[in-house]
Amino acid sequence: MMILAYVIVFTLIGSVLSLFGSLFLLTKKTIDGSFAKNLIAFAAGALLAVAFLDLLPEAIEESAGADALTWALGGFVLFFFAEKFIRLFHHHHGHGEKPTTYLVIVGDGVHNFIDGIIIAVAFITSIPLGITTALAVAAHEVPQEIADMGILLANGVSKRRALLLNFLSALTALIGAFFALTFSELIIKYLYIFLAVAAGHFIYIAAADLIPELHESTKEDRRSYQIFFFILGILAVYSFTRLFEA
């Protein structure tokens, strides 16, 4: 029961409460075109950093010689098919929100689910390790949640709906934690697969959806600050992640 209480509390700290980092976006009354593109640039950098600096290294370390990168490629391909399906669905049904909106929510849900698993497994190992892991998760979740909120707002999603979607996505961390506690032995054995597939998802969102959109907008506006915000997104994730590794 003690472990369960720790897992619930620190999973909420690690994922759900990190949503407060994105609330500053809601203080802006309007999201103009230039600001929206800068948010997308920040998001692209942050998502790539999470994939390459956090998820993939963890997947490779956990794989114990297995081919984690193949699973990452599988996640990338899976997301390609998922977007094709969503685009076809939107083409036939005429909904207004961009497919990227749904891809971000699904990808973030997978990532938060994995975060919940990682936190629970760490607490099973030891309480100090669990606390440190939860704080590290919160550290890299803050810039990521800001990035996700930025994508949703830039895609025309209302502020209230964007916050609700991010909150529901964050709750999947609790589902992941309970899943890990229930199937702890099995999860530990195959954790690298979850990590690698999530990395593939975020690489796809950044490389196939966000960066091409930035290239198109650069043709229209040569004074773009997108490079700065792209690098800032990478540095934010790097800094927050390394802060709790020191």
Secondary structure, DSSP 8 states (H G I E B T S, - for coil): -HHHHHHHHHHIIIIIGGGGGGGGGGG-S---HHHHHHHHHHHHHHHHHIIIIIIHHHHHHHHTTS-HHHHHHHHHHHHHHHHHHHHHHHHHH--SS-HHHHHHHHHHHHHHHHHHHHHHHHHHH-HHHHHHHHHHHHHHHHHHHHHHHHHHHHTT--HHHHHHHHHHHHTHHHHHHHHHHHSHHHHHHHHHHHHHHHHHHHHHIIIIIIHHHHHHHHHH-TT--HHHHHHHHHHHHHHHHHHTT-
